[in-house]
Amino acid sequence: MQRKPGRPKEKKGENLRNVILDQAELAFAEHGLAGTRVRDIAAVAGVNQALIRYYFGSKQDLFDEVLRRRGSDISGARHVLLDRLLALPEPPTVAQIIRAYLQPQWDMKQSGPNGAAFVRLQARLHAEPEEHALRLRSEVYDASAKRYIQALAEALPDIPKATLSVRMAFLVGTYLFMLNDLGRLNDLTDGQIGEIGQDEMLAQLVRFLAAGMVAPVS
């Protein structure tokens, strides 16, 4: 099939798309949607604004694609980890289910500057109440989250599923805060905590969230 005039070759085009998405990810994480200018993204990506419009359309469309790219990776990893747990001979524990849900986000945070930027950007998105942000979060994350809620319901048959769903929302808010504001721990403890490694932090968080998930329903 003959390409349209001016259309980048497929491999080169895919590379350019990723360069644009990487730079947009850093910019949106730093400045948010409103504070980011497409011309600034174009400048650091080494392309013109017309090419960004060609690939992504509007700035909102570019923002959405940035969220979908790594958000889909996180959701996909969650599906894989849950499948592995459910394939084990013994039913998974609540702590195992929670750790499997959190692990992809933790891995993303430590994967490099862009992974860390995406985690900050994701926290920004969760703080946005606008209908568009809610739809985007639902599109990217709901399928995997609902599978985990179902897995928790099977592990905790005495707790209503609606209650577990609410507790899952508490879980999401807690881990996003901890991923993005670890310095707050030293503020609250007058500097006594010192450095806590990511693995130890994840282990402590899993224990805390598991205890909340299994708490009796009054």
C-alpha positions, 0 to 999 in steps of 0.5 A, a space after each residue: 500500500 502506497 503511503 500518503 505524501 508526507 507520512 513518516 515511514 512506519 518504523 520511524 513514525 513509531 519511534 517519533 511517537 514514542 519520543 513525543 510521548 516520553 517528552 509529553 509525559 515529563 512535561 505533563 507530570 511537571 506542569 499538568 495539562 493546563 500548564 503544559 504547552 505543545 510547542 514546548 513538547 515539540 521543541 524538546 522532542 525535536 519535532 514541529 507542532 504539526 507532527 504532534 497534531 498529525 499523530 495525536 490531535 489536540 493537547 487533550 488527546 496527547 495527554 490521554 494517550 500518555 495515560 493510556 500507554 503506561 496505564 495499560 501496561 500497569 493494568 496488563 501487568 496486574 492481570 498477569 500477576 493475578 492470573 499467576 496467583 489464581 493458578 496456584 494450588 492454594 487460594 491466594 491470601 489477601 496480602 498476596 492479592 494486594 501485593 500483586 495489585 501494587 507491584 506493577 505501580 512500584 516497578 513503574 516508579 523505579 523504572 527510570 525518569 519517565 516511569 517516575 514521571 508517570 506515577 506523578 502524572 497518575 496521581 494528578 489524574 486521580 486528583 481531578 474530579 472532571 468527568 473526562 478524567 473519571 472516564 479516562 481512569 475508568 477506561 484504563 484501570 477499571 477492568 483490572 481493579 474489578 478483577 482484584 475486587 472479585 478476588 478479594 471477595 472470594 478470599 473474604 466471603 464474610 465481607 460484602 463486596 460493596 464494602 471491599 469496593 470502598 476499601 479498594 478505593 481507600 487502597 488506591 488513595 493510600 498507595 498513590 500518596 505513599 508513592 509520591 510523598 515519601 518525604 512526609 514520613 520524616 516530617 511526621 516522625 521528626 526525621 527519625 525514620 530515615 531512608 526506607 527502601 522501596 521494597 521495605 516500604 511496599 512490604 509495610 504498605 501491604 501489611 497495613 492495607 491487608 489489615 484494613 481489608 480484613 477488618 470486621 464490618 460493624 
